[in-house]
């Protein structure tokens, strides 16, 4: 699925060393189906050539308002009509000041004044002192108040050798922001706590008992919840996946650690989505040193005790979050999932067939609640996660916490 299919973007570059990163952003956004018109200020051309941006975008690059290639001489109008967003990256101190004051003395600034309802996303890039200057902060506050969405900036090493706030977001972060921008925001202001992945129970310092959960579904749900405007904490068992952009990940190994981490966060959460494949038992007689083969060839005898049921514990909290459980079953899905929903005491349970869902990129989710069950279509995990988040937002009581 292309995340930016049919999206028309005007990409404005202003003067800053971060221009070189924008070439990569353009490429990645195109990979997702975006059609991109590049507009550069004169200052931007000192940092990256128009030819580079033209070759990458496969479209003419616009440099000034007097471009003779534009038959009606109205590039400032033509470019934004029908565009889905304007992205200014990098946005210099000077350009933000222009935006804040409605100046229109080159093609890019004129186009931003003439844009009508076209959304404006601005990715600042400047030295930390320039970013912290009261005038810049005033201008940023002004363009926000005028409706611009500010992307970043990040903190870190700067091209000038200083360290601080003002770095432009990385290309993959800009892309994540742009994709998220086009998603609806039904969870704005909500805090969502999610568990994902397998847990791992120690046998000795080298061996563990775990399961085949990849974490993909939980991570996709974390991304979808973030895109929907929520603040997201993801308590994750061991997986190979990177944390989704702007999701706070808490890494754990065992079910007991996951339980402790979830308990720690649950009081602040509006919604808890329990996607992790939690080990039901842990080894009581785990060894502190590596178990060695015995001379008589006998296998070690492991003793087990039950792990806490994290979801059931959260569902019992008197003013805890609204809970969503998962059930991966190998058979009798409808019967087992509804029974599990009742047993765990949760308003919504999401069922799927383990053999179809585990480690796969696509899934068919079935939602069980008081009204019965509804199947979502077979979709990629991110698309399925977005549908699930929309359903959760729909079902969420207006004030989940009394
Ligand atoms: N779960 C949990 N803590 C556990 C076990 C499960 O929070 N110790 C959660 C899972 O994250 C999932 C739901 O409970 O949301 C159902 O998990 P599942 O393993 O399918 O159910 P079990 O209760 O373990 O039942 P069974 O293994 O008998 O199917």
Boltz pocket constraint, residues with backbone or C-beta under 6 A from the ligand:
constraints:
  - pocket:
      binder: B
      contacts: [[A, 195], [A, 255], [A, 274], [A, 275], [A, 276], [A, 277], [A, 278], [A, 279], [A, 280], [A, 307], [A, 308], [A, 309], [A, 310], [A, 311], [A, 312], [A, 324], [A, 325], [A, 326], [A, 327], [A, 328], [A, 340], [A, 344]]
      max_distance: 6.0
